[in-house]
Amino acid sequence: MVTVGGLLPWKINFDDKLALFADTWSPTVIGRLNDYEIKIVELLGEFVWHSHADTDELFVVLDGELTIQFRDGDVKLRPREMVVVPAGIEHRPIAEHEVSAC
């Protein structure tokens, strides 16, 4: 049995975590990495234009297709693709069909 610092690491299955909730646009914390929360979310429809003054935002698509709109263009993400939105940059996620993401 492998331990790290006397602790047993555990694996997280994204499908198992996604099955625990049905609400869209409600990120759920599934782990922590240093000072960061790792979240999983189901997306459908359009979110509001917004920005985060003090932190970057990461979108990793697990299933489906997600568009991140920026004021000067769009980024379209498919499964196994990601984008980091820098702090202070206004953006709006859009999911025409259901999307699973981190």
Residue, then its C-alpha position, 0 to 999 in steps of 0.5 A: m500500500v502506497t502512503v504519502g507522509g503517512l496518508l493514503p492518497w485517494k482517487i476521485n472518479f469524475d463520473d461518480k462525483l457528477a452523479l451526486f448532483a443535478d443542479t447546473w451552474s453549481p460548482t461542487v468542491i471535490g478536492r483541494l490542491n495546496d490553496y486551490e479548490i478543485k470543483i466539478v460542475e454541470l453546465l447548461g445554457e448561458f451564464v452572466w458576464h463576469s470577472h474575478a478580480d483576485t483569481d484566475e479561473l480554469f475551465v476543463v471540459l470533461d464532456g460536451e462542448l463549452t464556449i467561453q465568450f470574451r468581449d473580443g472573441d470566443v474560445k470553443l472547448r471540446p472534451r480534454e481541452m481547457v482554458v485559463v481566464p486571467a484575473g480581471i478578464e470579463h467572460r461568459p460561459i455558454a453551454e448549448h447542450e449539457v457540459s461536464a467540466c472542472 
